[in-house]
Amino acid sequence: MSEPPWWKTSVVYQIYPRSFCDTNGDGVGDLAGIRRHLDHLEWLGVDAIWLSPFYRSPMADFGYDISDYCDVDPLFGTLADFDALVEDAHDRGIRIIVDWVPNHTSDQHPWFVESRSGRDNPRRDWYLWRDPAPGGGPPNNWVAAFTGGPAWTYDDATGQYYLHSFLPAQPDLNWANPEVVEAMHDVLRFWLDRGVDGFRVDVVHLIGKAPDLPDDPEEYLPIPHSGLNHRPETHELLRGLRRLLDSYPGDRMMVGEVYLLDTTMVATYYGSGDELHLAFNFPPLYTPWDAERWRSQIEIVSRELDPIGAWPTWVLSNHDNKRHRTRYGGSEARARAAAVLLLGLRGTPFLYAGEELGLEDAVVPDDRVVDPGGRDGCRAPIPWEPAPPHGWAGADPWLPWPPEPGTRNVVSEREDPASILHLYRRLLAARRRSPSLREGDLSLIDAPPGVLAWRRAHQSGDERVLIVNFSAERVTMPPSGLSGLVEVASDGSGEGALFTGEVGPDQALLIDPGATAS
Ligand code: GLC
């Protein structure tokens, strides 16, 4: 039996650096703050960390607008801080994945400053410049994310429009230009040479563009990220990126943000094992807390990915969406059951920092709203200690605290073995022990309405059964001969005891069918 690559069996923990921990008193988290808390992440049991952007940036989109891909923004520290973080993480067996934003730069990036400086500039064609439409106005009808306005901004000095799929401060690069491809490959080499284990690739489905940039059909217009962005050019570019990663030793990985809300399309970005290693698949993230809807998502993922040998990913929360506890109505019992769901499915799970504390979104008053996309609530700072300033360096953080920081913080929850934090830790430990949880097959099994149950099975004979009760009723599982010990219970009850067949409201169980009471 050959060992699967690390990115199949890992649990990845996403850190939004601005919000993790501030050590220098400017109210914004930094790389030193991440390094300070590696002990905690090792204790929790995560295998890899994905860092949202920490590069030089004017912060129009809080770092997803990059003005230098090969340096750390002074707000977050220095390249030396980054190297120290990688070294300390690797010493603990934790891998580092960095965010890479290939579709657009900042309008302050020297490449764009040059490109904008004149029609004859050698970098003019590094971005997408077009003449106004024949009757005047933008060259086509594309709509920008965040603003909902045209995806084109007119440049008075040179009399042309440039394309920006997001803010005007985020001009799209022209990946049809081989010099752009080469420059961006150099960026990857820069970080690969520094020892990163992989990349999370921002809106990667957007990099290939139809050469003539045709109008979108009217019916798609309210959806800037529709299947219209599904281009053959992107797949060719991905194969080039994959060849680059594969030329490095040590299983370097890329997980792509393929923001197409259709799993059939997402599946194509794995190529035939020669494009992305992993792709985010967001339909489950947008699925409400409902057993039938989740069953269908699990079936769709198996149907689309299994036949092509593609390995799934699962995400409930990230820096772009309301936290799942908040989305599912705020109940901690549900957030706990969701943890069992996320960590029991077949695929690589991505945790978003703070979900292991059961954090909800912060309530952000109007005068503290800073994000053009309205995503501040899920980006609230992580509380480390019960007393203000909650383990931050003193200044008021850039966003308000999430609810109940006095109890919902790392120190308080570590002291309480019944906390959701300890539940996550037990689930992560269970995954490490069980090859079936890490890499086994998944088959759904019979369960009452409102309940999802599935079996994970590994060729070694190792097996686990998971049961998630999405309903508010106590249920009894069908008498199918399912027995074994409760290894983890979302509410902690009955762990180590024989499974009784009963599952409580909003309860989820991990059962080891092979274990017998001692
Ligand atoms: C991705 C990021 C998001 C960012 C956008 C533009 O969707 O996750 O945070 O605003 O790309 O880069």
Boltz pocket constraint, residues with backbone or C-beta under 6 A from the ligand:
constraints:
  - pocket:
      binder: B
      contacts: [[A, 61], [A, 64], [A, 65], [A, 101], [A, 166], [A, 202], [A, 203], [A, 257], [A, 259], [A, 319], [A, 320], [A, 373]]
      max_distance: 6.0
